[in-house]
């Protein structure tokens, strides 16, 4: 999302009219998840995707109409939809709803602020209802609440629904009623901080892992007390390089449920302090290199450091999915695949 937001902001600063299409519901085997975006301009500049290419043409055509009229639209596509078939169709067999609307610098600034912070936010948009309310919005973040809606009763409902969605961490649709009794649907988009990957040990595997993680939009921090290893030249893609011992660089309070910690030092003096802190934290993933003998010795050391058996059972070691990886690049792929599996609760 960050690349899309940055591009939209640039287009708007250039004086272009910009629209965005957002997937607000999916059924079946849809190609893009809820929240996926496609931004576009009147001169056919595009960034992002809402269908992997299946219905992009129809979405952009509707979007150009929206930019011309200023009226948002809710679009539906599915395998039985003739319009979808005309533009190749959803070959996956799924169905999607896409909301198309013009956007402003104010909304872009909210997105940028939400993505830069380490606290979640929510953008609530009325996607179905009376024309006078369609596209009405409420924005909620650490700065408070802002809304384009004059209906105080509706604002109160949307604010409460946004708080619930933020607490659950999932975007969703809600059905509401205005103070005038008009039924409507709103899409609540939860904007969560990016997943942070902390790599302890600036080894060759870490270099490959940084590149792959950045391609997936992760924020990457590399920690190693050896300045010759933890350098900008070796890690040009890292968001932050900390040349310090993990015991001082890692803080439990900075590790959140959006944090993955990968320990690659293969040196107990570096690894053990990092693992003690990470396994005491709410980080959703903690993994470490090491064969059977290394794992058993490490477990005994960490138990002596006060970690419980349950905490040690959280540790993914040997690190990475068992794909027969041999090279640093292949091992990096295996590690990132395991992180994704744990994140999506698909590791059994």
Residue, then its C-alpha position, 0 to 999 in steps of 0.5 A: x500500500x505504501x508505494x500506491x499512497x506515495x504515487x497518489x500523493x505525487x500525482x496529486x501534487x502534480x495537479x492531477x485528478x486521482x481516483x482509487x479503486x478498493x476491494x471491499x468484499x470477496x467471495x470464493x477464490x478471489x485474486x486479490x484480498x480485501x483492501x487491495x487498491x488500484x489508483x489511476x489518473x485521467x491520462x491512464x496512469x495506474x498503480x496497484x491491482x484489484x484483480x490481478x488483471x482480470x477486471x482492471x480495464x472495466x474498473x479503470x473505465x468506471x473510475x474515469x467516469x467517477x473522476x469526471x462526475x465526482x460520484x463514487x461507484x460500487x462495482x461487482x464482478x464475478x464468474x457469471x457477470x457478463x461485464x467480467x467475461x468481456x474483460x477476460x473475467x475472474x478466471x479464479x471463479x471468485x467474486x469481488x466488490x470494488x469501490x471507486x472514488x476520487x481521492x484528495x491530498x487530505x486522504x493521502x496525508x492520512x494514509x501516509x501518517x498511518x503507515x509511518x506510525x506504529x499504531x493502527x488507524x482506520x478509514x471508514x467509507x460509506x460504499x452503499x446507500x443514499x447518493x448524498x451519503x455515498x463516499x462519506x468518510x470518517x478517519x480515525x487514528x492516534x490524533x483522534x477522529x475526523x469526518x466529512x459527515x454531518x450526521x452525528x448519530x451516524x458518526x458515532x456509529x461509524x466511530x464505534x465500529x472503527x474502534x472495534x475493527x482496529x481492535x480486531x485488526x481486520x478490515x470489514x463491512x458494516x451495515x448501519x442506519x442514518x438518523x433519518x432511517x436510511x440503510x447503508x453499508x460502510x467499509x472499514x479499512x484498518x491500516x496496520x503498521x507494516x510487519x517489522x523484521x528484525x535480523x540479528x546477525x549481519x551474515x550472508x543469509x541476512x543480506x538475501x533475506x533483507x532484499x526479499x522482505x523489502x519486496x514484501x513491504x516489510x520494515x527491516x532492522x539489522x542488528x550486529x555489533x560488528x561494524x564491518x558486517x552491519x554496514x550500509x554497503x552490505x545492507x542498502x535495503x535495510x530501513x535501519x542498521x544498529x551496530x550494537x549488541x542485541x542485549x542493548x539494541x533489542x527492547x521487549x517493549x519495542x517488539x509487537x505482534x507485528x514483529x518477526x525476529x530472526x536470529x542468524x548469528x550462530x554465536x551464543x554470545x549474540x543469539x542467546x540474549x536476543x532470543x531471551x528478549x524475543x521469546x519474552x515479547x509478543x513478537x509473532x515469530x522467533x526463529x534461529x539457525x542451528x542443527x540438532x546439537x546446537x538446538x539442544x544446547x541452546x535450549x538448556x542455556x535458555x532454560x537456565x536464563x529463566x525462559x519456560x518450556x512454553x516460551x521455548x516451544x515458540x522458537x522456530x528452530x531449525x529456522x525456515x520451512x524444510x524445502x531442502x534449501x542450501x544457498x543463502x538465497x534459498x535459506x532466505x526464501x525458506x525463512x520468509x516462507x515460514x514467517x508468512x505461514x506463521x503470520x497467516x496461521x497456516x503452519x501445522 
